[in-house]
Structures are given as structure tokens and as C-alpha cells.
Amino acid sequence: MLVHICCSVDSHYFLSELQKAYPQESFVGFFYNPNIHPKAEHDLRLSDVRRSCGMLKIPLIEGSYELENWLSSVRGQEDEPEKGARCSTCFDVRLKKSAEIAKLLGERTFTTTLLSSPMKEQETLYQQGDIIAQNNDLNFIKINVRKNGGVQKQNELAKRDNLYRQNYCGCQFALSKQRVKQDRLSLEMISELGGRALPGSIEERQKSFALRNTLESTGKNYILTQKKLRVWRLLQGKVSYNEKVIYSYILAHSDSRATKNTTIVWGNITLESLLDSRHIMAQDNFKNMFAITPKATIRLGFSKKDDSVFICLKDVNALLNTQYNRVLDLIYNPIAYELELLMRSLLCGSESINPIIIIDEMSENLTIDIKSVFQDERIFQTIFLS
């Protein structure tokens, strides 16, 4: 029997129940979900399905990520509600491909783990599955694993086996509507130019679950947990001089700001005085993280109109022992996010959210336009236990 797989949370329980219901049957999984957006999320779910199928000893076929074809299929249905016409089309796309693969493998039956999802209309899936099966001389297996507390059992199994539990169905249209309804920014739709795995990003989730896999493969104990974190994203950062935009780098946790023609006062300050003002002079480890000596100086600029702070790239290089030639280089190859926060802690304090802006050269009059957002997110964390 070929089993179309949508995600590990649905498939892990569904396949376990199928094995009980059809003990003499051999199964092959087929992951085909071109609807999932973005690609990084698709790949994370696929990786978790690989692990699940390995645990259940079920071979897995991995379908192509055919996003453009899927988008063409649902064109005109972008604004349809969840469980509406777009979802029906999406079912068709995936079930038709599943039937095609089943025939190629010589299988006589197929089904889908979508049947176990409480987010999907089961009767609609039954009807579409039957029609596609008839058109391909196959049988579509209809099984209800949701009844008798199945949904709760599915969730308990997912937690027990440390599966990746996604918080949206998959496609960009449903995701956008869901986040608007929640009055939240869709972080999944944002990627940084520098390509870092920012807190709350899909890339960070990938790292967390990759660590889970590594610890499991080496027989190490761990805990997979979730923690609430307030994450930051820069939506727009523009600094202008004489109405001409100049390259600038907005440091992490800089709050939104719109200030025209702010006068900037520059002054020298020693690392020692910065550490002293932050009440961290005794922390030698903190002091040793920076390249300059405690008596060395850097120049900082302070806005006369608001609380924005400016630092030139050469002083950043001196402070962090980096060798950036231009701020543009920093934008595309940023320092580690944790180091950014450490730099903020030194310059303005660990709890600060005032704008800290890196520029190529000193200027005494700039216009600032920053749009950023802070948002609470639940973050997966894999913790190694010694």
C-alpha cells in the first residue's frame, strides 16, 4: 500500500494505526507536498518524516518540490478560506501524484495521512480519493484514526517521540490569513540578507532538530522542549544624508524610529568606561570577548533628537577584531547574532532597544527611518543531558 505523507505529526500515528489494521500489508511512504512554503519549512518537515519512517521501518519515496506547478493549480483560489476550494484542489494535486506513483510501483491501494489531520475535511478526502482511485484502477483506503480519542493519542505520540510539531498547515495563503487573524507577523515569510538562523526562524528550527538527530545517532540523552522568546526582526532600515541613502547596518533589537535631520554629537569613550557604566567591570570573561584593551578608545555618536547611537565601521572592526571594508560587506556577511547582542549590551545595556546604527564614516546630520518588530514566539530547543 502506498501512503501519501503530509507531515510527521499526522503520519507517525496514522502509519502506526495502519500497521495494526493491516498487519499483513507492506507499506511505502510517499512525501509529496509542493504546497508547503517556504522551501526551508518543506525540507524540515521532510527531514522529520524521514526520521519517523525510519522509526516505523517504512520505506520512503521523496517527491519533488514542484511549487510553481502547485501555484498554477490553485491560481484564482488564493483568497479561498481554509477547508475551501483551494484545499480541495491541493488534495487533488497530491492525491493524483500519489496514485501515479502507486501505479508505477505496481501497488493496488493507496491512502493519505491527511485523513488523520483535524484541520482537514475527512468526507471531502474520502470522495476525492475514491474518484482518483477509480480513474487509476486503484483502491483508496478510507480509515478514521481520529475517532475514540485518536487526535489526543496522535498529539501524545508526537510529543513522546519528539516530532517536529508545526504551527501552520503549509501553504503561503493559509499562513498569511492565519497570522493576520492572530495579529502577528509571519516570520516564516521573512529571510535575512545575511542568511543567519535568527531566533524564531525556520533555519533555527532546522538546527535544533538536526542536533536532536545527531544526539540520537550517537546515543546521547536529550530533552526537546519549547520556550517562549521575544524575537526581533528588522523590516526596514534606511539612513540618509542630504536626502541620499547611505549604507547602514541596524544592530539587533533596535526599535522603530523616524527622525529627520538629527544632529549627531561624537565623542571618544574607552572600553573600560563602557564596561564600568554597564556594571560589568568585574566580568573578565566579558572584557576578554572584545579585541581592544580596556584603555583603548572608540568613537560613538549620539543623536540630539532621540536615543539613537552611531558607531563607525572602523571602530566595530577594532572592537570585534573583524576586517570589514564597507558596511555593505557587513550587511551580506554579518557577525554572529549573539555577538551583536553582546555588542549592544556593551554600548547601551542588555535591556536596551534604542537604535544602534553602524555607518562607514562619521556624519553630523542624518535622517533615520527604521521599522522593526518585537514578537513573542515559542522556540524549539534541544537540550543535551550529560
C-alpha positions in Angstrom: 0.0 0.0 0.0 1.3 3.5 -0.9 0.7 6.1 1.8 0.9 9.7 0.9 2.5 11.5 3.8 1.9 15.2 4.6 3.9 15.6 7.8 5.4 13.5 10.7 2.8 14.5 13.3 0.0 13.1 11.1 1.9 10.2 9.6 3.5 8.8 12.8 0.2 8.0 14.4 -1.6 7.2 11.1 1.0 4.7 10.0 1.1 3.1 13.4 -2.6 2.6 13.2 -2.4 1.3 9.6 0.1 -1.3 10.7 -2.3 -2.5 13.4 -5.3 -2.5 11.0 -3.4 -4.2 8.1 -0.8 -6.4 9.8 -0.1 -8.4 6.6 0.3 -5.4 4.4 3.6 -3.8 3.4 3.7 0.0 3.2 5.7 2.5 1.3 5.5 6.2 2.2 5.4 9.0 -0.3 6.2 12.5 0.7 4.8 15.0 -1.8 3.8 18.4 -0.6 4.6 21.2 -3.1 2.1 23.4 -1.2 4.4 23.8 1.8 6.0 27.3 1.9 8.8 28.3 2.2 11.2 25.6 0.9 13.1 25.6 4.2 9.8 24.5 6.0 9.2 21.9 3.4 12.7 20.5 3.9 12.3 20.5 7.7 9.1 18.5 7.5 10.6 16.1 5.1 13.5 15.5 7.4 11.2 14.8 10.2 9.2 12.4 8.1 12.4 10.5 7.2 13.1 10.0 10.9 9.5 8.9 11.6 9.5 6.4 8.7 12.9 5.1 9.9 11.4 4.5 13.4 8.5 2.7 11.9 10.7 0.8 9.4 8.7 2.0 6.4 10.5 2.9 3.2 10.0 6.4 2.0 9.9 7.9 -1.5 10.6 11.6 -1.7 8.6 13.6 -4.2 9.9 16.8 -5.9 9.2 20.2 -4.6 7.1 21.5 -7.5 5.9 24.8 -6.1 5.4 26.6 -9.4 3.1 23.8 -10.7 1.1 23.9 -7.5 0.7 27.7 -7.6 -0.6 27.3 -11.2 -3.1 24.7 -10.0 -4.6 27.0 -7.3 -4.5 30.2 -9.3 -7.6 32.2 -8.7 -8.2 30.4 -5.3 -5.6 32.3 -3.3 -8.3 34.0 -1.1 -10.4 30.9 -0.5 -10.9 30.1 3.2 -9.3 27.1 4.9 -11.1 23.9 4.0 -12.5 25.6 0.9 -11.9 25.2 -2.8 -8.2 25.8 -2.7 -7.7 23.0 -0.2 -9.8 20.6 -2.4 -7.5 21.5 -5.4 -4.5 20.9 -3.2 -5.8 17.5 -2.2 -6.3 16.7 -5.8 -2.7 17.6 -6.8 -1.2 15.5 -4.1 -3.5 12.5 -4.4 -3.2 12.4 -8.2 0.5 12.3 -7.9 0.2 9.6 -5.2 -2.0 7.5 -7.5 0.5 7.9 -10.3 3.4 6.7 -8.1 1.3 3.8 -6.8 0.7 2.5 -10.3 4.4 2.8 -11.2 5.2 0.7 -8.1 2.5 -1.9 -9.0 0.5 -1.1 -5.8 -3.2 -1.7 -5.9 -4.1 0.5 -2.9 -3.2 3.9 -1.6 -4.3 6.4 1.1 -3.1 9.6 2.7 -2.1 10.7 6.2 -4.2 13.9 5.6 -7.1 11.7 6.9 -5.7 12.0 10.4 -5.4 15.8 10.4 -8.2 17.5 12.4 -7.6 20.5 10.1 -8.9 18.6 7.0 -12.4 17.6 5.9 -12.4 13.9 6.1 -15.5 13.3 3.9 -14.0 15.6 1.2 -10.9 13.5 1.2 -12.9 10.2 1.0 -14.8 11.5 -2.0 -11.7 12.8 -3.9 -9.7 9.7 -3.0 -12.4 7.4 -4.4 -12.7 9.4 -7.7 -8.9 9.5 -8.2 -8.7 5.8 -7.4 -11.4 4.8 -9.9 -9.7 6.9 -12.6 -6.5 4.9 -12.0 -7.9 1.4 -11.4 -6.9 1.6 -7.7 -8.5 1.3 -4.3 -8.4 4.2 -1.9 -8.3 3.1 1.7 -10.6 5.1 4.0 -9.7 4.8 7.6 -10.7 7.1 10.5 -7.9 7.3 13.1 -9.4 10.4 14.7 -12.3 8.6 16.5 -12.1 7.2 20.0 -9.6 9.9 21.1 -7.4 9.5 18.1 -6.4 13.2 17.9 -5.3 13.2 21.5 -3.4 10.0 21.1 -1.7 11.4 18.0 -0.6 14.5 19.9 0.7 12.4 22.8 2.7 10.2 20.4 4.2 13.2 18.7 5.4 14.6 22.0 6.6 11.2 23.2 8.7 10.6 20.1 10.0 14.2 19.9 8.5 15.1 16.5 8.5 18.5 14.9 5.1 20.0 15.6 4.5 22.7 13.0 2.1 25.5 13.8 0.5 26.1 10.4 -0.9 23.9 7.6 1.6 24.6 4.9 0.7 27.0 2.1 1.6 30.7 2.0 -2.0 31.7 1.6 -3.3 29.9 4.6 -0.2 31.0 6.6 -0.8 34.7 5.7 -4.5 34.5 6.7 -3.7 32.7 9.9 -1.1 35.3 11.0 -3.4 38.2 10.1 -6.1 36.6 12.3 -3.6 36.2 15.1 -2.4 39.8 14.6 1.1 38.5 14.2 3.8 39.0 11.7 4.6 35.9 9.6 8.2 35.3 10.4 8.2 32.3 8.0 7.9 34.7 5.1 10.9 36.8 6.1 14.6 35.9 5.4 17.6 38.0 6.3 20.0 39.1 3.6 22.9 37.7 5.6 21.3 34.3 5.8 21.7 33.8 9.6 19.5 31.4 11.5 17.7 34.1 13.6 15.8 33.3 16.7 12.3 32.1 15.8 13.3 31.4 12.2 12.8 28.1 10.3 16.5 27.9 9.9 16.9 27.9 13.7 14.3 25.1 13.9 16.3 23.1 11.4 19.4 23.5 13.6 17.6 22.4 16.7 16.1 19.3 15.1 19.5 18.5 13.4 21.0 18.5 16.9 18.2 16.1 18.0 19.1 13.7 15.2 22.8 13.9 16.0 22.3 13.2 19.7 20.1 10.3 18.9 22.5 8.8 16.4 25.3 8.9 19.0 23.2 7.5 21.8 23.2 10.8 23.8 20.3 11.8 26.1 18.4 15.0 25.4 15.2 16.9 26.0 13.2 18.5 23.3 11.3 21.5 24.7 9.8 24.8 23.8 10.5 28.1 25.3 8.8 31.5 24.9 11.1 34.1 23.5 10.6 37.7 22.3 12.3 37.9 18.9 13.2 40.9 16.8 13.0 41.5 13.1 14.1 44.5 11.0 11.5 45.3 8.4 13.2 48.4 7.0 16.3 50.3 7.8 17.2 53.5 5.9 19.7 56.2 6.9 20.0 59.3 4.7 22.5 62.2 4.4 21.4 65.2 2.4 18.4 63.1 1.1 20.8 60.5 -0.2 20.5 57.0 1.2 23.8 55.8 2.7 24.8 52.2 3.6 24.0 51.4 7.3 23.7 48.4 9.5 21.0 48.4 12.1 22.0 46.4 15.2 19.7 43.7 16.6 16.9 44.9 18.9 16.9 48.4 17.5 13.4 49.8 17.9 11.5 51.6 15.2 12.4 55.2 14.6 11.7 58.0 12.2 13.8 61.1 12.8 14.6 63.8 10.3 17.9 65.7 10.2 19.1 64.6 13.6 22.3 66.3 14.8 24.9 63.8 16.0 27.5 64.6 18.7 30.6 62.4 18.5 33.0 61.6 21.3 35.7 59.2 22.4 35.0 56.6 25.0 37.1 53.8 26.5 36.1 50.2 26.7 36.8 50.4 30.4 34.3 53.2 30.9 31.7 51.4 28.9 32.1 48.3 31.0 32.0 50.4 34.1 28.8 52.1 33.1 27.2 48.7 32.5 28.3 47.5 35.9 30.2 44.6 34.4 33.8 45.6 35.1 34.3 42.5 37.3 33.4 40.2 34.5 36.8 39.5 33.0 35.3 36.9 30.6 33.1 39.6 29.1 36.0 42.0 28.8 38.1 39.4 27.1 35.5 38.9 24.4 36.5 42.3 22.8 39.6 42.8 20.8 40.7 46.2 22.2 42.3 46.8 25.6 40.3 48.4 28.4 42.1 51.7 28.0 41.6 51.8 24.2 39.0 54.2 22.8 36.3 54.1 20.2 34.1 56.9 18.9 30.4 56.9 19.4 27.8 59.3 18.0 24.7 60.4 20.0 21.6 61.8 18.4 20.4 65.1 19.8 16.8 64.4 18.8 16.4 60.9 20.2 18.3 58.0 21.8 19.9 56.7 18.6 23.6 55.7 18.9 26.1 55.6 15.9 29.4 53.8 15.5 31.7 53.8 12.5 32.7 50.6 10.9 36.4 51.0 11.7 35.6 51.1 15.4 33.4 48.0 15.0 36.4 46.3 13.4 38.7 47.4 16.3 36.2 46.3 18.9 35.4 42.9 17.4 38.7 42.2 15.6 36.9 42.0 12.2 38.1 43.3 8.9 35.1 44.6 7.1 35.9 47.1 4.3 32.4 48.5 3.9 29.1 48.4 5.7 27.7 46.7 2.6 30.0 43.8 3.4 28.6 43.6 6.9 25.1 43.5 5.6 25.7 40.4 3.4 28.1 38.7 5.8 27.0 39.8 9.3 28.7 38.9 12.6 27.1 36.2 14.8 23.7 37.3 16.1 24.9 36.6 19.7 27.9 38.8 19.2 25.5 41.6 18.0 23.6 41.3 21.2 26.8 41.3 23.2 27.9 44.5 21.4 24.5 46.1 22.2 25.0 45.1 25.9 28.4 46.8 25.9 27.3 50.0 24.1 23.8 50.6 25.6 22.9 47.8 28.0 21.5 44.3 27.7 17.9 45.5 28.1 18.2 48.4 25.6 16.1 48.8 22.5 17.3 52.1 21.2 18.6 52.2 17.6 22.3 51.4 17.3 23.5 52.2 13.8 26.8 51.3 12.1 27.9 53.6 9.3 31.0 53.8 7.1 32.1 57.3 8.2 31.2 59.9 10.8 28.4 62.3 9.9 26.9 65.1 12.0 23.4 65.2 10.4 21.4 62.2 9.3 17.8 61.2 8.7 16.7 57.8 10.2 13.8 55.6 9.1 13.7 52.3 10.9 10.8 49.9 11.1 11.2 46.8 13.3 9.0 44.5 15.3 9.3 42.5 18.5 7.1 39.4 18.7 6.7 36.6 21.2 7.4 33.2 19.7 7.6 29.6 21.0 11.0 28.3 20.1 12.0 24.6 19.9 15.2 23.8 21.9 17.1 20.6 22.0 19.0 20.3 25.3 21.8 17.8 25.7 21.7 15.9 29.0 25.1 14.8 30.4 
